[in-house]
Amino acid sequence: RNQIYIGRVINGKQSKKNIYTDERIQNPEEMWHITERPDFRIISDETFNKAQELIKSNAAQYLTTAFGGADKAVRRSEKHLFSNIIKCNTCGFSYRRTRRKNADGSHNAWWICSKRAAYGTARCTDEYVRIDENWLKQILDKLLHNLVDDKDAFFKMVEASCSAVVQEYIKKTAGFDIYDLESELQELKEQRERLKTMTVKGILSMEEAERDIIPLNGEIERLTFALNQTDSTRELTNEVKSNIKQFFKAFEQYTFNDELDNTKLKMLLREIRVVSSQELQVYFNIGDNIDNVSFPISITHQTNIDTNTSDRT
C-alpha cells in the first residue's frame, strides 16, 4: 500500500488532536503533503495498481458479522457445501473442513473449529468437537425431509414464532401493541358512525351527538397519530414477512442431492451452531432483520460427532 515504492513520499496523513494529548486523527486526503521522488521508485505504477486490486479482492472475501454482540470479520467462502455455515457457539468462528485418510486409502471429511485449530484452547475454550461431513448431510437430509412431510405444521410454527417476535419488537419500540391499537381505533370509528346514524334518525339531537362525537374525534385523532408513527416498524414487519415468503419458496423447492451447493444451501440455512458434542442448532434463513426471528431447531444426542482430542490436527 505504501506509495514510496513508486517514488511518492506522503506526509501529513495524521495530526495531533490537540497539544495536550498524544491522540492522533486521520486527515482528509486534500491535507496530505505529497513529494515526488523518482529516485525512490522500485516498482512500476502498473505493478503497484495490480497490488491494490489484489488487496481489495482479498478484502472482499470477508464480511463483518455480529456474534455475541461483537463484530468480527468472517471470510467469505463457497468452496465446500458447509463453508461459513457451521459456527462455534463459544468463539463464533466458522468451522473449517479437514480430510483424513483411512486405512483402506479412502478419505473422510470432517469439520472443526477454525479458531481452536489455529490457536488452541487458549483462544477457544469450547470442548473439541469434530463433525463427520457425510453424517451431517444425512442428518440434515432426515430433518428436512421430516419437515417437508409435515410442511403445513412447520410453516404454521414459523409464522407463529415470527409473528410473536415482530409483535414484541413493535411493542418495545412503539410503546404499545399495534394490533390492540388498531382494534381500539376501529371500535371508536364504529361508535362514531352509530352516533351519526342515531342523529340522522332523530334518536339523538345535534347537541347530544356533538357532545359525544367531539371527544371521540379527539381520541381517534390521537390513536391515528400514534399509528402513523409506526411506519418504520410496519416496513420492518413487511420485510420480515417477505423474508418468510422467500424462505417458504426455497424450502418447497428443497432437494438434498448432488447438485446442492453452498450457495443453494445458504438460501435455506443461515447457520448450524455447534453448542456441544451433544447438540447442534440449525438456524433456517428466515431473516435476521429482527433479533430472534430466525429460531433454531436442535439436533441432539449425536453419535457421529467426535470429541477425541488425541486425534485432532
MARRO-581508 format. One line per 10 residues: number of its first residue (from 0); their letters; for each residue x negated, y, z of C-alpha. Coordinates in steps of 0.001 Angstrom, whole numbers. Each point is the difference from the previous one (the first is absolute). Layout:
<pts>
NUM> A> X:Y:Z  ...
</pts>
This chain:
<pts>
0> RNQIYIGRVI> 0:0:0  -2913:2364:619  -415:2327:-2987  -3689:485:762  -529:-3111:-2167  991:2118:-3029  -2071:3022:1057  2671:1928:1867  -546:1208:3573  3160:911:1913
10> NGKQSKKNIY> -8:1983:3248  2791:1490:2048  2368:-2980:-34  466:471:3736  -206:2872:2452  326:440:3749  3521:513:1247  -1236:2689:2412  -3192:1138:1740  930:-1641:3280
20> TDERIQNPEE> 111:-3666:-1068  -1728:-2380:-2393  3298:-993:-1569  -134:230:-3792  2666:449:-2676  106:-940:-3676  -222:2984:-2368  1992:159:-3257  -1984:-651:-3173  39:3646:-1057
30> MWHITERPDF> -2117:828:3079  -2769:-2477:-851  -3432:1261:-1088  -1178:-2036:-3020  -3571:178:-1310  -1068:-1764:-3209  -3356:-1829:394  -730:-1956:-3196  -3280:-1257:1476  1995:-1900:2651
40> RIISDETFNK> 2036:-1972:-2563  -556:-3781:-22  3171:-1254:-1790  2152:1225:-2870  3390:1690:375  1558:-3020:-1704  -1413:-2384:2617  1068:2275:2849  3560:357:-1356  225:-3767:-466
50> AQELIKSNAA> -992:-444:3660  2815:2351:1076  2502:-1999:-2046  -1132:-3216:1690  294:1606:3437  3579:1065:-747  801:-3409:-1445  -1305:-1751:3115  1879:2390:2297  3217:-675:-1921
60> QYLTTAFGGA> -197:-3620:1115  791:1135:3531  3212:1334:1460  698:1501:3392  2472:-1864:2180  1157:410:3557  -257:-2990:2282  676:306:3694  47:3771:-288  -3452:347:-1573
70> DKAVRRSEKH> -733:670:-3651  -2641:-2085:-1694  -1168:-711:-3533  999:-3326:-1478  -1500:-1218:-3234  2471:-527:-2800  -219:-3470:-1415  2187:-2150:-2223  -2594:-2682:-702  1610:-2808:2011
80> LFSNIIKCNT> 3611:-842:782  -180:1214:3627  -2452:2900:-452  887:2897:2356  3081:-1874:1213  -1279:-2005:2986  -828:2345:2924  -1604:-529:3388  2414:1066:2730  -2864:1078:2294
90> CGFSYRRTRR> -2272:2157:-2174  2281:649:-2989  -2586:-1109:-2566  959:-2187:-2932  -860:-3657:-72  -2501:-967:-2700  -214:-3150:-2066  -2766:-2547:481  -530:-3379:-1646  -1285:-3235:1516
100> KNADGSHNAW> -1385:-3016:-1816  1363:-3343:1110  -1917:-3271:175  1623:-1174:-3253  -1211:3100:-1834  3375:1781:-27  498:3467:1500  2491:1419:2492  814:3697:254  396:1518:3462
110> WICSKRAAYG> 842:3494:1249  -1801:1604:2982  -75:3438:1671  -2461:2100:-2031  -989:2175:2971  -710:-2911:2306  -1895:-1822:-2744  -2166:3057:-692  -572:1374:3516  828:-2815:2432
120> TARCTDEYVR> 2134:-88:3141  -1290:3372:1219  2005:1760:-2736  3077:-2245:-40  896:-1724:3238  2767:-2138:-1453  -372:-3784:32  -1625:-1524:-3074  2732:-1028:-2419  -654:-1545:-3406
130> IDENWLKQIL> 2981:-569:-2297  130:-2626:-2726  1114:1690:-3250  1848:-3031:-1405  1853:-493:3273  1013:3691:73  1378:-281:-3542  2031:-3029:1005  1358:1506:3227  979:3238:-1771
140> DKLLHNLVDD> 1613:-1990:-2763  2069:-1891:2580  938:3185:1886  1043:1888:-3117  1938:-2904:-1468  1922:-326:3272  857:3691:-198  1002:-331:-3652  2309:-2915:866  1776:2196:2556
150> KDAFFKMVEA> -517:3264:-1866  3276:1653:1003  -700:-438:3714  -3574:1254:-462  1151:3091:-1908  2582:788:2684  -2692:-296:2670  -2304:2364:-1938  2753:2568:-544  1149:-152:3619
160> SCSAVVQEYI> -3534:351:1364  -846:2909:-2298  3318:1718:676  -593:-180:3750  -3518:1440:-364  1171:2811:-2288  2844:955:2333  -2371:91:2971  -2457:2131:-1997  2703:2503:-955
170> KKTAGFDIYD> 1263:113:3575  -3486:817:1293  -842:2607:-2658  3404:1670:-270  1031:-374:3631  3266:-1753:-763  1475:-3029:-1733  751:1149:-3547  2717:-2588:-506  1821:1014:3190
180> LESELQELKE> -256:3627:-1100  1466:-736:-3432  2867:-1914:1616  709:2860:2415  -79:2537:-2833  2419:-2037:-2096  2396:-313:2947  -21:3780:551  717:654:-3683  2946:-2409:78
190> QRERLKTMTV> 1304:1683:3140  -183:3388:-1744  1909:-1337:-2999  2723:-1341:2289  390:3444:1585  279:1597:-3436  2645:-2533:-1038  1981:629:3196  -138:3755:-669  1260:-423:-3579
200> KGILSMEEAE> 2885:-2163:1263  861:2615:2639  -788:-2246:2932  -2637:2523:1167  50:3754:-312  -2850:1845:-1678  -1122:1325:3390  -42:-3476:1536  -1855:-1468:-2971  -2555:2800:-15
210> RDIIPLNGEI> -603:-441:3725  -919:-3671:-554  -1707:250:-3409  -2482:2795:860  -1932:-2060:2609  202:-3020:-2332  -1605:2027:-2786  -2774:1070:2341  -754:-3588:1039  158:-1223:-3618
220> ERLTFALNQT> -2447:2718:-1032  -2363:-948:2846  24:-3701:-878  -386:722:-3726  -3047:2171:713  -1513:-2739:2173  506:-2570:-2756  -1587:2299:-2578  -3133:80:2149  -403:-3753:-506
230> DSTRELTNEV> -637:176:-3755  -3617:-1123:435  1054:-2997:2075  2664:-818:-2579  -2645:43:-2727  -2159:-2287:2087  2944:-2312:592  694:-160:-3728  -3669:-713:-682  12:-2875:2459
240> KSNIKQFFKA> 3169:-1377:-1588  -1697:251:-3402  -2978:-1934:1349  2315:-2696:1349  1670:-261:-3399  -3386:-373:-1734  -1023:-2643:2521  3200:-1972:-587  -638:113:-3748  -3571:-1280:430
250> FEQYTFNDEL> 1160:-2637:2472  2685:-1309:-2348  -2625:-449:-2733  -2404:-1783:2347  -1683:-3211:-1112  -3158:-1303:1645  -1866:-1400:-3002  -3408:209:-1646  942:3288:-1698  483:1791:3317
260> DNTKLKMLLR> -2890:2415:532  -970:2561:2627  1918:2848:-1640  3236:-1985:-188  -394:-1301:3550  -444:3572:1310  3359:886:-1521  1463:-2565:2380  -2283:116:3055  -1541:2998:1714
270> EIRVVSSQEL> -2320:-2017:2217  -543:-3227:1908  -1226:844:3492  -2071:-2550:1917  1213:370:3594  -1696:-3124:1344  -918:-3551:-934  3612:-882:792  1813:2814:-1816  35:1857:-3302
280> QVYFNIGDNI> 2411:2852:-671  1279:509:-3548  1017:3578:-847  2082:355:-3133  -485:3010:-2252  3290:1609:944  -1482:3449:508  -2144:1803:2522  1485:3501:-184  1359:-413:3516
290> DNVSFPISIT> -1736:-1891:2777  1325:-3520:588  2060:-146:-3195  -2206:-2846:-1177  616:-2561:2739  -1956:-3271:221  1027:-3619:-259  -2267:-2153:2142  -1614:-3295:-964  -983:-1890:3142
300> HQTNIDTNTS> -1619:-3252:1179  -2320:-456:-2945  -2321:-2927:-555  -1969:1311:-2977  -1478:3015:1799  -3528:-822:1082  -1517:1521:3159  -3228:-2007:5  -2649:2672:617  -2883:-2389:-733
310> DRT> 1084:-254:-3627  84:3693:-893  -2114:1809:-2590
</pts>
